[in-house]
Amino acid sequence: MTVRGVILDLDGTLVESRGVHVRCLRAACQDLGLPRPSAALIATRSAATDRATLVRLVGEPLAERAMAAYNAHFPLALAEAPAPPRPGAAEAIEELAALGLALGVCTGRSRAAAALLLTAAGLDIPLLVAREDVDEPKPAPEGLHRARGLLGLSAAEVVFAGDTAHDVRQGEAAGITTYLVGGAPGAALASLAGLPALLTASLLPAAGSEG
C-alpha cells in the first residue's frame, strides 16, 4: 500500500485537552443548576463527542442548553488551563509533512473549539473536518470519508491515528488503516512521535520505487 496522507484525531492525540474539557463539562452542569460532576463520574460517562458526554451527564432534554453553555465556557477554560500539544505531536507533523504526506484533522469538536485548540497548541494543519461538517458524528465513518475526500485520496491511500477505542471503531468503519496511540491498552504507538518511522518502514513506497 502506498500512503499519501495521514488523518489525525485532535483531543488526546494532537492536543492534551482533558483539563479544558472537564472544566467546560462542570461549568455547563453548574449553569443548568446541576451538581458539578466529579472526575470519576465524568470518566464513566465519557463518550465519543462532547455532546454525547453531556447527554450522559444531563439527559437529552437538556443537552442543547448544556452544549451551548459548554461552548460559551470553552475560550475561558482554555485560557485558564492551556492545552499543550501531546508529546511528539509537533515533531511528528513536521516529519510527516517532510515526507510529502497530506495532513488533516478529523474531530468530533466544533470547528471553533478545534481551531482554538490547534492555535493554542501551536499546530498548523490546514484541513479540519469538525462536528458541523457531518451528519453522523464519531464513531460513524462520515468524518473520515469527508477528510480523505477533501485530501483527494482513497481509503487505501490514507492512515488514521487516534487515542481511543472510538477512533479505532471509526477508522475500521471507514476502511482506513488505523493506529491507536498513547497509553490505551493495545496501542501501537506510545505517541505520534513514532508514526513517521512506522510509515516509512512499512507503508510508504521504498526509495526509488514508483506508485
Secondary structure, DSSP 8 states (H G I E B T S, - for coil): ----EEEE--BTTTB--HHHHHHHHHHHHHHTT-----HHHHHHH--SSHHHHHHHHH-GGGHHHHHHHHHHHHHHHHHHS---B-TTHHHHHHHHHHTT-EEEEE-SS-HHHHHHHHHHHT----EEE-GGG-SS-TTSTHHHHHHHHHTT--GGGEEEEESSHHHHHHHHHHT-EEEEBSSSTT-SBSSGGGHHHHHHHHTS--TT---
